[in-house]
Amino acid sequence: MSTNTQDRIAIVNAQIVTVDKSASVIENGSLVIGGDGSIRAISSTSIANNASETIDANGAIVMPGLINAHTHLGMTLFRGLGDDMSLEDFLARLMPAEVRVLNYEAVHSGTELAALESLLGGITTSLDMYYLPDAALAVAKSSGMRLQTGPNFLESDGPEPLKFADRLKWATQWLEAPRDTIGTTGWVAPHSTYLLSEEQLRVLADLAARFEARIHVHASETVGEMQLVAKRHGGRTPIQVLDDTKLLRRAVLAHGVHLSDHDIELIAQNSATVVHCPASNFKLASGVARILDLQRAGVNVALGTDGPASGNDIDLWIAIRLAGYMQKTFAKNPAVLPAVELVRMATINGARALQLDHLIGSLEVGKRADIIILDADSPSLTPNFDPHTTIATCVTRADVRHVIVDGNVVVRDRKCLTIDHKTAVNKVKLLGKQVLASVNNN
């Protein structure tokens, strides 16, 4: 791009953590966002530009936006209702409340609050799985956050409400609709192998194949799930069922806590991604995922927050820290899962899971400008001897100062510019009264 074209933003005096293949860090760097919202130039020296705006990072870390590779954004409505109980007990309480409370407006409000929380915390992209996904896409359009989602499937009619056959027709219409301009794939989201029959799973595999859509599914999260799946599907594991029903290829597998060696081999052979959700897993006592074994097998491992009803918040910085600490403790080796790899799990690995790593997940010339600028004067980030370590062990949501998505500033000085903060919060406060009444009347 010629500098004769108006550049949007020039970021100067930055410590640029690129997350490129060599994990380059550019000290006293400059980054220019071109008029089309892509990164036009990155350099350790000043760059000629005619940007409409210059942001002085004052030496702060500048890094790619975080990618939340598994979440249920609309579940902000049910935050805190599933504490101190197993996943099975949590779902038994949650699902009836969802049926009673959720409609388009409720999901829109819950997702908008989640988008506000996400953007303020530096999450620029999310892979969402929830009911009424049209509402989530509307929030993505108005808020500027990147959001991937698709029709979800389980045996119950759900809040839509749609029986499986009707849900299939709706999903077909969804997948036939035009997709966005950045090459987003379609998504089909079977909830799990324990809430769907083998016949239904095979039908979904055919649907996904017809539209070249990807699969987003819960898999091997708890011991209880493993027992349910074995009983329902002839002693097989969730991964074996997904493989047998042709759903495993390039799938995004949420959790992957209880995996056998054979499961890991199947995941690797099918180029699937495992999304590690440590906060949810530890809170629900689901177990410790075999992240190191997955990595040794060549499996792409990304990070997720899970839903704010089970994990309570949408904070990927906590996920980064917990993932590292638990694997080091479990391996009895502080050297495993180093900071550089943890940063990759929260950025480029998530982009790879979504097949968008050619566009987002790292700061490189030609990629879309999804960027976080941290606080140069944060006490908890001072001193900063190694930015990867600082990111993996020190950063909190309070340290996120500016957020840019697709070249547009969506958070400036910790204030979201695309979502009215007070309105979003008040909507969910009002809905919270309905949620509580629905639970108490259950």
N, C-alpha and C positions, 0 to 999 in steps of 0.2 A: 504493500500500500504506500502510495506517495505521501510525503508529509504535506503536500498541497491540500490533501483532504483533511477536513477538520477532525482532529483527535478529540476524544471525549474527556479522558482523564490521564494525567501524568502523576504517578506516585514516585516520590523522590526520598532520598535519605532512608532507604529501607534495608532491612536484613531479609533478603528474599529466600525463603525456603521453597525451592522449586518442586520437590518431589519428582524430579525427572529420574531417568534410569540410573544415573550416577549419584543421586541424592545431593545435587549441587546446592550450595548455599552462597549467595552473592552478597557480599558485605558492601555497605554504602551504595546499594543498587538503585536503579531507576527502572520503572516499568511503565509502558505507554499503552493505553487502551485506545484502539482505533475507533473510527466513526461507526463501524459495523458491530461493535461490541466484542471484538476479538482482541487478543494480546498482540499488538503490533511489534513491540520491541522490548527486550530486557537487556540490561547492561550494568556493568560495574562502574560505568562512567555516566555522565549526563547525556541525555538523548535529545537531539533536536526534535521539537514538537511544537504544535500550535494548539495545544489542548484547551478545551473550554474551562477545565478546572485542574488545579494542581493540589495534590494532597501531600503534605509533608509528614512522613511517617516518624520523623525524629528518632530514627534508629530502631524503631519497633520491628517485630517479626511481621512479615507479610507472607501469607501462605495460601494454598488452595482452600476453597470452601469445603467444609466437612460433608460427607455423604452418608446418610442414614439408610442403610441397605435393608432394614426390616423394621417397620413400625405400623401402628394402627392409630393414625392421627386423631380421628374422631373420638377416640376413647378418652380424651381429656374430660369428657362429660362424666366419666365414672372413676376419676382419679381418687384413690384412697379407699375404694369400697372392697378391695380384695386383699387387704393386709392380713398377715399372720395366718395364712391358709395355703393349702396345696393348690397346684394348678387346677386339678379336677374340681375341688371345692370352689375355687375362684370362678371357674367357668359356669358352674351350676348356679352361682349367684348372679353372674354378669349377664348371661345370655337371655334369661327371661326379662331382665330390666331393659335390655336393648330392644327387644321386641315391643315392649310397652311404650318406650320413650322415643325411639328413633324415627325420624322422617327426614325429608330433604333439608328442611330448615335447621333441624337439630344437628345433623351431620355437618352442614355448612358452618354452623357456629362453633362446634367442637373442633373442626379442622382449622378454622380461622385462628382460634386461640392457639392451636398447636403450631400453626405456621408462624405466628408471632413469637412463641417461645423458641421455635427452631431458629428463625432468622436472628433474633437477639443473641442466641448462643452460637452463631457461626455455622449452622447447618444450612447449606444452600440447595441441597438435593435430597429427596426422600423417596424411597420405594414403599408405597403405602398399600395396605391390604385392609379394606373395610367395606361396609355396606354403602350403597348409594354413591358409588365413586364419581358420578357426575358432579356431585356437590364438592368433592375434593378438587376436581379439575377446575371448577369455577373459582375456588379459593386460590389455586395456583396462578390462574390468569390475573386475578386482581392483586395478589400479593407480590408477584414476581419470583416466588420460590419455584424451583424445578420440582416437579412431582410426577412420579411414574405410578400408575395404578391400572386396575382392570377389574372385570367382573369376578366376583368371588363365589365359591360353591361349597355348600354343605347340604346335608340331607333335610334339615328343617327349612321351613319356608322363609325364615328370617324376617327382618323388619320391612322388607320391600312391599308386601310379602310375595314370594314367587316360588312355586313348586319347581322341582328340578327341570322338568321339560320346558316350562315357561322361562326359567332362568337361562336355559340353553338358547332359546330363541332371542332373548334379550342380549345375551353375550354375543351372539352372531351379529346382531345389528350394531352392537358396540364396536366389534372388531372390523366391521365393514366401513365404519366412519373414517374419514381422513385423519391421518396422524400429523404430528407437528412437523416443523420444518427442519429439525435437527436430527432426523432419522430415528426417532424413538420407535422401538419395537412394541408390538401389542403384548398384553399380559393376560394370562388366565391364572386365577388364584384359587385352586382347590384348597380348602382349609387344611386338610390333613388326610392321611390314609385311615384314620380311625373314625372319621365322620363321613366317609364315602365308601361305597361298595366298589369292588373291582370293576364291575361293569360300568359304573359311573365314571371311574377314573379313566377307563379306556375311551369312553366317549369324549372326555375332556382332552385326552391326548390327540384324538382325531381332530377336534376343534382347533387346538393349538397348531397342529401340523397344517391344517387347511389355510390358516392365516399367518403362518410363520411367526406365531406368537411364542413368548417365553412363559415358563411356569414359575410361580412364586408360591411356596408351600411350606407349612410347618412340618418338621421331620425330626423324630428322635429327641424330643425335648425332655421327657420325664420317664421314669421307670413305669409309671402307670400307663403312659401312652404305649410303651413297648409291649406291655401285657395285653392291652386292648387290641393292638394291631395283630399280635401273634394269635390271639383268640379268633379274631375276625377273618384273618387272611392266612390261615393254615400254617401258623408257626413262623411266618416270615417277618423280617424287620421292615420298618417303613421304607428304608432305602431299597430293599429287595422288591417290595411292592411297586414302588415308583419305577424301578428299572423294568420290571416285568410288564408294566402297563404303558411303557414308552413315554414316561413323563420325566425321566431323570436327565435327559440330554440338555445340557446348558441351563439346567434349572437353578433357581436361587432357593436354597434350603435354609429356612430359619431355624436356628439353634444348633442342631447336630451335636447334642450333648452325649448321647449314648450310642456310639458307633462301634461296630466290630471292625476287625482288620479287613474283612471282606467288604463291609460297607464302604470303608475308606477307598478300597481299590475300585469299587464301582463308581464312586463319586469322581475319582480322578479320571477313570476311563471315559466318563461322560462329560468331562469339562464343566462340571457343575460347581457352583460357589456355595460355601457354607458361611452364613452370616452369624457371627458370634455375638450374643446379647448377654454379656456377663452380669449386668445389674439385675436384670429380670431373673436370670438363672440362679443367681446367688440369693436373691430375695425370696424366691419360691423354693429354695433348696432343691433345685432340679438336678444339680450336679456340676461337674467341671468338664468342659469340652476338651477333646483331645487336639488342641490347636497345633501343638508341635508335630504330632504324627500326621495331621492333615497337611501341614506345610512340607514335611519330608516327602510326602507322596505327590507333591506338586499341585495341591488343591489351592485355588484362590480362596482366601479367607478375608471377609470384610467385617465391618462392625455395624451393629444396630442397637437401638434403644428398646425394641419391642414397644408395646402400647403403654401409654401413660396410666392405664388402669392396673397393669401388672407390675410394670417397672416404676411407676409413679411420676417419673419426669422424662423429658426428652433432652437428655444431656449426654452428648457423645464424648465430651471431655472425661466424664466419669467412666464411661465405657472404655476409653483408651487406657486409663489408669488401672482400672480393675482387671482388664485383660492381661496387662503386663504383670501386675503383682501376683495374680493367682497362678499364672503359668510358671513364674519363677519359684513360687512356694511349692507348687505341685511337683516340679522337676527337681526341687532342692538345689537349684542352680541359678544364681542371680544374673548369669550371662545370657540366658535364653530370652528370646523375644526382645531384642534390643529396641531402643527408642526409635531408630530409623524405621524399623519394620512396623511398629505400632502406628506411626504417623501414616505409613502407606496403607495400613488396614482401614484407616478412617478417611482416606482420600482416594488414591488411584485404584486401590483394590475394590472399593465400592463402585467406582466408575466402570471398572472392568466387569463387575457383576451385572451392571446395567447395559453393558456393551456400548458405553459412551466414553471409554478411556481415550479415544482419539479426539475428543472434544473437551472433556473436563477431567478433574482429578489431579492435575499438576499445572504448574505455571510454566508454559512453554509458548513460544511464538506460534501464532496461528490457532491456538486453542481459544475457547470462549473464556471471557474474563469473569470467572467465579472466584472471588478473592476475599480473604479476611485480613484486616489490619488490626493487630493487637495494640494494647496500651503500652506505650514506651515508658511510662512512669509508674507502672504497677509494682508495688512492693514485693508481691509474690513472684514476679518474674525477674527480680533483680538480686544478684548479678545473673547474667545470662551467658555462661561460658560455652554452652553447646545448645543451639536452638532446638534440635530434635529432642534432646533430653528435657528442655524447658517445656516444650509442647506436651510431651508424653507424661510428665510428672508434676507440672506446676500450674498449667493454664486452667482457669475456670471460666464460666460464662461471663463473669464480671470483667474479665480482661479483654473481651471482644469490644472494640471501639467502632470500627466501620465494617460494613459488609457490602460487597458488590456482587450482583448476579447478572450474568450476560452483559456486563459493561455498564449496568445501571446501579447507582447507589441505592440500596434498600434500607440500610441502617447507617445513620450518621450520628456520631457522638452518642452511641447507645440508644438512640431513638429510632424506632421503625417508621419509615416514611410512607409505607404502602398499606399499613393496617392501622386503623384508629385503636390505640391501645385500650382506652377506657371503655369504648363501645364493645370491643371483643370480650373483655373481661366481664362486663356487666351482663352480656347475653348469656354467658355460661353460668354466672351466678344464679340467674333466674331459672335456667334449665336445671340447675343442681337441685332446686326444690322439688321439681317433678321427678328427678332420678331418685331422690331419697324417699319420696312418697311411694314410688313404684317398688322399691326394695322392701320397705316396711310393710307393704300390703301383699307381699309375695306369700 
